[in-house]
């Protein structure tokens, strides 16, 4: 299996509902490092998994509407706990829809909260 990974980061504010979240129920900030890993069993006709420039561009476009935003105020997230896991799934879906014209395979999105905690979602494109 071949893979290509590109990275970026974004900063958000949000809060969670539910006692399980303890102090994170209050408004707090997070800076996420995001990795998108594209996987496929064979290279394309140009010898690529995906064009890295396009992968960087799509990742930046996915993050732009979220960066420096309070996710609690965005309509698409109203009433949702925007956990790291939730955001990994959300971004994987957004990116998958926007690369499907030039990439077929698997896409894994990993959000790193810190050097000791992260979450991922892997799905098809």
N, CA, C and O of each residue as an XYZ file, in Angstrom:
500
protein
N       0.844     -1.175      0.000
C       0.000      0.000      0.000
C       0.885      1.232      0.000
O       1.801      1.341      0.814
N       0.618      2.155     -0.903
C       1.344      3.421     -0.975
C       0.583      4.472     -0.183
O      -0.639      4.394     -0.058
N       1.300      5.456      0.351
C       0.622      6.547      1.045
C       1.379      7.849      0.877
O       2.596      7.870      0.691
N       0.624      8.932      0.950
C       1.152     10.294      0.969
C       0.440     11.007      2.100
O      -0.778     10.901      2.241
N       1.207     11.740      2.911
C       0.631     12.492      4.016
C       0.986     13.958      3.881
O       2.140     14.303      3.625
N      -0.011     14.826      4.053
C       0.227     16.263      4.128
C      -0.376     16.771      5.430
O      -1.351     16.215      5.936
N       0.219     17.845      5.969
C      -0.163     18.355      7.286
C      -0.477     19.845      7.218
O      -0.037     20.563      6.320
N      -1.262     20.280      8.212
C      -1.564     21.685      8.421
C      -2.022     21.811      9.862
O      -1.917     20.849     10.624
N      -2.522     22.959     10.250
C      -3.065     23.125     11.592
C      -4.180     24.161     11.565
O      -4.292     24.955     10.631
N      -5.008     24.135     12.616
C      -6.033     25.164     12.767
C      -6.334     25.350     14.249
O      -6.097     24.465     15.070
N      -6.870     26.542     14.569
C      -7.188     26.890     15.947
C      -8.676     27.182     16.055
O      -9.245     27.874     15.211
N      -9.305     26.646     17.109
C     -10.739     26.822     17.288
C     -11.045     27.078     18.762
O     -10.198     26.904     19.639
N     -12.280     27.496     18.996
C     -12.855     27.520     20.339
C     -14.111     26.671     20.272
O     -14.750     26.593     19.223
N     -14.473     26.037     21.376
C     -15.706     25.267     21.450
C     -15.963     24.878     22.895
O     -15.120     25.075     23.770
N     -17.146     24.322     23.125
C     -17.492     23.780     24.433
C     -18.237     22.473     24.198
O     -18.697     22.193     23.091
N     -18.347     21.683     25.255
C     -19.024     20.388     25.160
C     -20.196     20.339     26.131
O     -20.207     21.010     27.162
N     -21.177     19.528     25.772
C     -22.312     19.290     26.655
C     -22.182     17.873     27.228
O     -21.949     16.913     26.494
N     -22.338     17.761     28.551
C     -22.278     16.451     29.197
C     -21.254     16.438     30.306
O     -20.137     16.930     30.150
N     -21.648     15.870     31.427
C     -20.769     15.833     32.592
C     -19.472     15.079     32.344
O     -18.468     15.340     33.006
N     -19.482     14.147     31.398
C     -18.281     13.379     31.090
C     -17.119     14.291     30.689
O     -15.955     13.911     30.817
N     -17.439     15.499     30.204
C     -16.407     16.416     29.715
C     -15.823     17.306     30.809
O     -14.881     18.056     30.551
N     -16.360     17.238     32.015
C     -15.800     18.008     33.123
C     -15.631     19.472     32.773
O     -16.563     20.101     32.272
N     -14.429     20.035     33.035
C     -14.222     21.458     32.785
C     -14.301     21.847     31.306
O     -14.450     23.028     30.991
N     -14.205     20.881     30.402
C     -14.298     21.193     28.964
C     -15.731     21.541     28.549
O     -15.979     21.872     27.390
N     -16.678     21.465     29.504
C     -18.031     21.920     29.205
C     -18.043     23.429     28.980
O     -18.913     23.948     28.280
N     -17.086     24.127     29.567
C     -16.968     25.566     29.367
C     -16.231     25.861     28.071
O     -15.531     25.003     27.533
N     -16.390     27.065     27.581
C     -15.702     27.487     26.364
C     -14.192     27.388     26.566
O     -13.655     27.883     27.557
N     -13.517     26.745     25.620
C     -12.065     26.594     25.674
C     -11.513     26.537     24.253
O     -12.263     26.356     23.294
N     -10.234     26.689     24.127
C      -9.597     26.684     22.820
C      -8.797     25.423     22.579
O      -8.408     24.719     23.510
N      -8.562     25.156     21.308
C      -7.726     24.019     20.920
C      -6.979     24.385     19.644
O      -7.512     25.064     18.766
N      -5.759     23.933     19.559
C      -4.985     24.025     18.323
C      -4.725     22.606     17.873
O      -4.088     21.824     18.579
N      -5.219     22.278     16.695
C      -5.081     20.931     16.160
C      -4.049     20.902     15.049
O      -4.051     21.755     14.161
N      -3.173     19.919     15.104
C      -2.329     19.582     13.964
C      -3.109     18.527     13.182
O      -3.563     17.535     13.753
N      -3.261     18.740     11.890
C      -4.066     17.845     11.058
C      -3.166     17.139     10.059
O      -2.365     17.771      9.370
N      -3.306     15.822      9.989
C      -2.604     15.023      8.987
C      -3.648     14.355      8.099
O      -4.595     13.741      8.590
N      -3.465     14.482      6.799
C      -4.302     13.734      5.858
C      -3.402     12.721      5.164
O      -2.425     13.085      4.510
N      -3.742     11.457      5.316
C      -2.954     10.385      4.710
C      -3.795      9.721      3.627
O      -4.850      9.149      3.902
N      -3.313      9.805      2.399
C      -3.964      9.204      1.240
C      -3.314      7.858      0.973
O      -2.090      7.764      0.888
N      -4.126      6.814      0.841
C      -3.607      5.455      0.658
C      -4.237      4.819     -0.562
O      -5.433      4.967     -0.815
N      -3.411      4.110     -1.312
C      -3.914      3.331     -2.449
C      -2.947      2.196     -2.741
O      -1.753      2.315     -2.467
N      -3.450      1.095     -3.293
C      -2.603     -0.081     -3.500
C      -1.608      0.063     -4.645
O      -0.592     -0.632     -4.671
N      -1.887      0.957     -5.588
C      -0.987      1.128     -6.737
C      -0.885      2.601     -7.086
O      -1.808      3.374     -6.830
N       0.233      2.983     -7.669
C       0.407      4.363     -8.123
C      -0.417      4.603     -9.380
O      -0.727      3.670    -10.121
N      -0.767      5.868     -9.611
C      -1.507      6.192    -10.833
C      -0.553      6.212    -12.023
O       0.631      5.907    -11.876
N      -1.056      6.566    -13.185
C      -0.257      6.566    -14.411
C       0.917      7.526    -14.388
O       1.861      7.368    -15.162
N       0.872      8.530    -13.502
C       1.970      9.480    -13.355
C       2.946      9.089    -12.249
O       3.897      9.819    -11.970
N       2.709      7.938    -11.619
C       3.578      7.492    -10.537
C       3.267      8.141     -9.200
O       4.133      8.223     -8.329
N       2.024      8.606     -9.032
C       1.620      9.309     -7.824
C       0.540      8.565     -7.053
O      -0.229      7.792     -7.625
N       0.494      8.807     -5.756
C      -0.673      8.462     -4.953
C      -1.690      9.579     -5.145
O      -2.847      9.328     -5.484
N      -1.250     10.810     -4.926
C      -2.015     12.031     -5.151
C      -1.006     13.152     -5.324
O       0.083     13.102     -4.751
N      -1.351     14.146     -6.095
C      -0.486     15.311     -6.240
C      -0.424     16.030     -4.888
O      -1.457     16.455     -4.372
N       0.759     16.170     -4.318
C       0.895     16.769     -2.995
C       0.423     18.215     -2.961
O      -0.140     18.658     -1.960
N       0.643     18.948     -4.033
C       0.171     20.336     -4.094
C      -1.343     20.417     -3.993
O      -1.875     21.266     -3.278
N      -2.042     19.537     -4.706
C      -3.504     19.503     -4.620
C      -3.962     19.059     -3.236
O      -4.934     19.594     -2.704
N      -3.277     18.099     -2.659
C      -3.634     17.632     -1.315
C      -3.484     18.762     -0.297
O      -4.335     18.921      0.578
N      -2.407     19.551     -0.404
C      -2.224     20.706      0.486
C      -3.326     21.741      0.277
O      -3.856     22.288      1.244
N      -3.669     22.007     -0.968
C      -4.690     23.005     -1.301
C      -6.049     22.615     -0.726
O      -6.726     23.443     -0.118
N      -6.448     21.365     -0.915
C      -7.744     20.908     -0.416
C      -7.773     20.934      1.110
O      -8.790     21.305      1.697
N      -6.690     20.552      1.752
C      -6.643     20.595      3.211
C      -6.794     22.032      3.706
O      -7.552     22.282      4.643
N      -6.088     22.973      3.095
C      -6.210     24.378      3.489
C      -7.641     24.876      3.300
O      -8.158     25.612      4.141
N      -8.280     24.480      2.205
C      -9.663     24.887      1.945
C     -10.625     24.296      2.976
O     -11.596     24.945      3.362
N     -10.358     23.069      3.420
C     -11.209     22.425      4.430
C     -11.104     23.133      5.777
O     -12.094     23.257      6.498
N      -9.911     23.592      6.110
C      -9.681     24.195      7.422
C     -10.055     25.667      7.489
O     -10.386     26.164      8.566
N     -10.012     26.373      6.371
C     -10.231     27.818      6.364
C     -11.531     28.248      7.051
O     -11.499     29.197      7.834
N     -12.674     27.596      6.797
C     -13.905     28.062      7.446
C     -13.967     27.776      8.955
O     -14.840     28.301      9.646
N     -13.053     26.953      9.465
C     -13.042     26.593     10.879
C     -11.998     27.370     11.674
O     -12.161     27.577     12.876
N     -10.941     27.795     11.019
C      -9.800     28.398     11.690
C     -10.195     29.708     12.380
O     -10.840     30.570     11.783
N      -9.803     29.835     13.622
C     -10.093     31.002     14.463
C     -11.587     31.212     14.690
O     -12.024     32.339     14.922
N     -12.371     30.140     14.624
C     -13.812     30.234     14.831
C     -14.204     29.554     16.137
O     -13.524     28.651     16.623
N     -15.335     30.021     16.693
C     -15.980     29.325     17.796
C     -16.945     28.344     17.146
O     -17.966     28.758     16.597
N     -16.642     27.064     17.199
C     -17.467     26.067     16.511
C     -18.887     26.021     17.053
O     -19.802     25.613     16.338
N     -19.092     26.431     18.308
C     -20.439     26.472     18.878
C     -21.351     27.431     18.109
O     -22.573     27.294     18.150
N     -20.758     28.396     17.413
C     -21.531     29.412     16.698
C     -21.777     29.077     15.233
O     -22.507     29.798     14.553
N     -21.184     28.000     14.738
C     -21.361     27.628     13.337
C     -22.600     26.754     13.188
O     -22.763     25.771     13.911
N     -23.468     27.113     12.256
C     -24.747     26.421     12.068
C     -24.579     24.908     11.908
O     -25.340     24.141     12.499
N     -23.613     24.477     11.132
C     -23.451     23.039     10.864
C     -23.081     22.217     12.103
O     -23.206     20.993     12.097
N     -22.623     22.893     13.165
C     -22.215     22.184     14.377
C     -23.153     22.440     15.564
O     -22.904     21.944     16.663
N     -24.205     23.193     15.354
C     -25.127     23.509     16.459
C     -25.654     22.223     17.107
O     -26.134     21.317     16.426
N     -25.551     22.169     18.436
C     -26.061     21.029     19.185
C     -25.171     19.796     19.153
O     -25.555     18.749     19.675
N     -23.993     19.899     18.552
C     -23.089     18.746     18.451
C     -21.870     18.965     19.342
O     -21.400     20.091     19.506
N     -21.375     17.893     19.903
C     -20.107     17.935     20.621
C     -18.996     17.767     19.587
O     -18.801     16.682     19.039
N     -18.279     18.847     19.331
C     -17.231     18.827     18.309
C     -15.931     18.266     18.890
O     -14.908     18.948     18.961
N     -16.012     17.004     19.300
C     -14.850     16.308     19.850
C     -13.796     16.115     18.759
O     -14.066     16.309     17.574
N     -12.633     15.743     19.169
C     -11.562     15.466     18.211
C     -11.992     14.374     17.236
O     -11.734     14.474     16.037
N     -12.642     13.341     17.745
C     -13.119     12.252     16.894
C     -14.153     12.748     15.880
O     -14.098     12.411     14.697
N     -15.096     13.556     16.373
C     -16.133     14.119     15.507
C     -15.502     14.952     14.395
O     -15.875     14.819     13.230
N     -14.549     15.807     14.751
C     -13.915     16.672     13.753
C     -13.081     15.885     12.747
O     -13.030     16.256     11.575
N     -12.426     14.807     13.180
C     -11.678     13.955     12.242
C     -12.635     13.367     11.206
O     -12.323     13.350     10.015
N     -13.789     12.887     11.649
C     -14.797     12.328     10.742
C     -15.346     13.415      9.809
O     -15.470     13.196      8.604
N     -15.670     14.570     10.361
C     -16.189     15.680      9.562
C     -15.192     16.070      8.457
O     -15.566     16.186      7.290
N     -13.941     16.267      8.831
C     -12.931     16.678      7.848
C     -12.669     15.594      6.815
O     -12.461     15.906      5.642
N     -12.675     14.330      7.218
C     -12.469     13.248      6.258
C     -13.569     13.283      5.200
O     -13.285     13.133      4.011
N     -14.810     13.478      5.614
C     -15.920     13.544      4.665
C     -15.812     14.731      3.735
O     -16.028     14.599      2.531
N     -15.477     15.897      4.282
C     -15.362     17.114      3.473
C     -14.254     16.942      2.436
O     -14.452     17.218      1.252
N     -13.106     16.490      2.884
C     -11.969     16.332      1.978
C     -12.258     15.247      0.947
O     -11.962     15.430     -0.234
N     -12.825     14.129      1.368
C     -13.137     13.033      0.435
C     -14.036     13.529     -0.698
O     -13.809     13.198     -1.862
N     -15.054     14.322     -0.358
C     -15.945     14.856     -1.403
C     -15.197     15.769     -2.368
O     -15.539     15.838     -3.549
N     -14.189     16.463     -1.878
C     -13.491     17.446     -2.702
C     -12.262     16.923     -3.429
O     -11.669     17.653     -4.224
N     -11.863     15.683     -3.181
C     -10.754     15.081     -3.934
C     -11.225     13.930     -4.816
O     -10.427     13.348     -5.551
N     -12.504     13.597     -4.753
C     -12.999     12.407     -5.463
C     -12.837     12.506     -6.977
O     -12.842     11.481     -7.660
N     -12.694     13.706     -7.512
C     -12.486     13.857     -8.947
C     -11.091     13.484     -9.409
O     -10.879     13.224    -10.594
N     -10.130     13.455     -8.485
C      -8.755     13.148     -8.887
C      -8.044     12.153     -7.969
O      -6.840     11.940     -8.115
N      -8.761     11.543     -7.029
C      -8.161     10.536     -6.163
C      -9.186      9.462     -5.848
O     -10.347      9.758     -5.562
N      -8.745      8.212     -5.903
C      -9.552      7.071     -5.472
C      -8.689      6.210     -4.568
O      -7.569      5.844     -4.925
N      -9.211      5.893     -3.411
C      -8.478      5.074     -2.451
C      -9.056      5.285     -1.079
O     -10.267      5.451     -0.927
N      -8.200      5.280     -0.073
C      -8.594      5.502      1.312
C      -7.994      6.823      1.781
O      -6.905      7.208      1.354
N      -8.707      7.503      2.655
C      -8.228      8.753      3.229
C      -8.352      8.663      4.741
O      -9.435      8.420      5.273
N      -7.241      8.861      5.420
C      -7.221      8.875      6.890
C      -6.907     10.291      7.344
O      -5.902     10.878      6.943
N      -7.779     10.832      8.183
C      -7.561     12.163      8.753
C      -7.281     11.994     10.239
O      -8.058     11.373     10.964
N      -6.158     12.557     10.683
C      -5.764     12.509     12.086
C      -5.669     13.920     12.623
O      -5.024     14.781     12.025
N      -6.320     14.156     13.763
C      -6.214     15.430     14.469
C      -5.424     15.186     15.746
O      -5.806     14.367     16.582
N      -4.330     15.900     15.884
C      -3.485     15.776     17.072
C      -3.760     16.963     17.991
O      -3.517     18.117     17.636
N      -4.273     16.649     19.183
C      -4.501     17.682     20.201
C      -3.195     18.071     20.879
O      -2.996     19.218     21.279
N      -2.320     17.093     20.997
C      -1.025     17.304     21.643
C      -0.113     16.168     21.208
O      -0.491     15.330     20.389
N       1.085     16.149     21.762
C       2.026     15.072     21.433
C       1.648     13.754     22.094
O       2.272     12.730     21.816
N       0.628     13.758     22.974
C       0.233     12.528     23.658
C      -1.215     12.109     23.395
O      -1.649     11.077     23.907
N      -1.976     12.883     22.606
C      -3.386     12.543     22.378
C      -3.824     12.958     20.976
O      -3.608     14.095     20.558
N      -4.451     12.008     20.245
C      -4.967     12.293     18.924
C      -6.077     11.318     18.580
O      -6.263     10.298     19.244
N      -6.817     11.657     17.519
C      -7.896     10.789     17.030
C      -7.868     10.812     15.505
O      -7.432     11.787     14.893
N      -8.343      9.718     14.902
C      -8.333      9.585     13.448
C      -9.654      9.022     12.950
O     -10.419      8.406     13.691
N      -9.889      9.259     11.663
C     -10.988      8.589     10.965
C     -10.470      8.180      9.596
O      -9.871      8.985      8.882
N     -10.704      6.920      9.235
C     -10.284      6.352      7.952
C     -11.522      5.931      7.183
O     -12.395      5.243      7.712
N     -11.586      6.352      5.928
C     -12.717      5.971      5.093
C     -12.370      6.026      3.629
O     -11.312      6.535      3.259
N     -13.248      5.508      2.783
C     -12.988      5.479      1.346
C     -13.234      6.830      0.677
O     -13.964      7.682      1.183
N     -12.602      6.987     -0.468
C     -12.850      8.129     -1.350
C     -13.292      7.532     -2.676
O     -13.572      8.269     -3.622
